[in-house]
Amino acid sequence: MERIPVTHAGSLIRPPELLAFLSAGDHGRASADSADYRAALAKAVAQAVRRQVETGIDIIDDGEMGKATWITYLYERTSGLESRPLEGNFSTILPASRDRQNFPGAYRELDLLERDATARVRAEAGGPGAEAPGGPPAVWVCTGPMTYDRAAVDRDLANFKVALEGCGKDIGETFMPVVAPASAYWLTNEYYKTDEEFVYAIADVLHEEYRAIIESGAFLQVDDAVLMHEADTMLSRGQSWEDYRAWARVRVEALNHALRGLPEDRIRYHVCFGSWHGPHAYDPPLRDSVDLLLAVNAKYYLMEQANPRHEHEWKIWADVPLPDGKVLVPGVVTHHTNVVEHPELVAQRLVRLANVVGRTRVMGGTDCGFAQGAFMHRVHEEIQWAKLSSLAMGARLASRELWGAKADV
């Protein structure tokens, strides 16, 4: 292939018909196992597949239509866990950070905006209020041995397969996103003897899901925002950088344990710094943690490089050798702003990185998903598709610059 292919980080905005079922299910009025819900879910996956193909995305997914959020979906598929409401008043369930400490007024406003936006999406879907998806804020607790139930992932894979077959177009490659052990957040341990034993137990559960996706023929994409933004959280609580590195190493090793026996060339590893809108002034520099990321047994690395806090970090690859066989998938459009990136800017971002690591070792991607949960939208759906269209157009421009007349566009 003599061009730069494009993909994205996975999560797409759910259609209103599906949101109505999800909101009703949150409040006990509809079963997620009902025939009507299953039909709405299958339709949503088919729509997501069709729109991605029409937009020019090369490697597509199901939009994560079958998940409530990119993290907590796992808890619905795992035994040995129970959900408990958090006590007290919570303006947010996002983690502590130096960002929050240093921009308290900004975060008060941002938390209110997030809550109101979530309530508006729910209301438009027919939901009854402003609660977070699933009701009041909750924490999941491990109270027994964890085991994985494949029913939901098998359902998602079946819906995806039907949507692909019904698309009527030749689709080259697909992927399915999943959570990483480090990003199994809002989950506490009351059963396993040590933190490391607990993390590896999560990895064993996830191995079952990872294997199911690989066996389906799709690429496996591991989403791991927490690995990076936990540095800011730990430092905000008085812990050291060395404490963070030790915490992260255990989780990288646990991820590789979860990936054991799976083909590295079918693994995509997506890292970001937390997706919420905010200053992100205390995100750890990529240069200081890139060795941890490259230690993951994956071929493709998706990372933020379109939002203005991290765009400059493409330069590190001039100093950090990209290991043989690895491919970078930088975000060249972002979910952090409503502005639709111009295709020429997308092309510039791709070409400058390709000139450092090689044109065949770059793909075009997004910083993160456009909906971190069913009711958490980062941009409007119209803007989501406009950004993905600009991504595809920009990659074609970059390909012409990098391959000239031979470009396969």
Secondary structure, 3 states (H helix, E strand, C coil): CCCCCECCCCCCCCCHHHHHHHHHHHCCCCCCCCHHHHHHHHHHHHHHHHHHHHHCCCEECCCCCCCCECCHHHHHHEEEEEEEECCCCCCCCCCCCHHHHHCHHHHHHHHHHHHHHHHHHHHHCCCCCCCCCCCCCEEEEEEEEEEECCHHHHHHHHHHHHHHHCCCCCCCEEEEEEECHHHCCCEEECCCCCHHHHHHHHHHHHHHHHHHHHHHCCEEEEECHHHHHHHHHHHHCCCCHHHHHHHHHHHHHHHHHHCCCCCHHHEEEEECCCCCCCCCCCCCCHHHHHHHHHCCCCCEEEECCCCCCCHHHHHHHHCCCCCCCCEEEEEEECCCCCCCCCHHHHHHHHHHHHHHHCHHHECEEECCCCEEECCEECCCHHHHHHHHHHHHHHHHHHHHHHHHHHCCC
